[in-house]
Amino acid sequence: MSEPTRNSNYVQADQSVRESRVEIYKRLMEAQERIAHALYRRGLSNEVVQDALNSADERLSDAERIEDLYVSALAHYVDVLGGRLEVRAIFGDQEIILRREPA
């Protein structure tokens, strides 16, 4: 028995979700790289940074991945109003600002 034919709207929605996920992972990797470079300058070893990256990826749930859609929508809303949403990573006396620019 063959699968029922899917509506083109569902196919387009699935493609849009996949593209969104790719963009989320791209932004995540860029943010992780910026943080890692800042911490290397503070003297943190590559092993510690790599362990943190591995741990973060393992612990990221589907719900947390979906949460990025909220942050993205909020960033767009703030942008339309003329503002900029910032995400900050703070390590002791060092602050790394990660800006989210709407697509």
Stockholm file with secondary structure:
# STOCKHOLM 1.0

chainA/1-103         MSEPTRNSNYVQADQSVRESRVEIYKRLMEAQERIAHALYRRGLSNEVVQDALNSADERLSDAERIEDLYVSALAHYVDVLGGRLEVRAIFGDQEIILRREPA
#=GR chainA/1-103 SS CCCCCCCHHHHHHHHHHHHHHHHHHHHHHHHHHHHHHHHHHTTCCHHHHHHHHHHHHHHCCHHHHHHHHHHHHHHHHHHHTTCCCEEEEEETTEEEEEECCCC
#=GC SS_cons         CCCCCCCHHHHHHHHHHHHHHHHHHHHHHHHHHHHHHHHHHTTCCHHHHHHHHHHHHHHCCHHHHHHHHHHHHHHHHHHHTTCCCEEEEEETTEEEEEECCCC
//
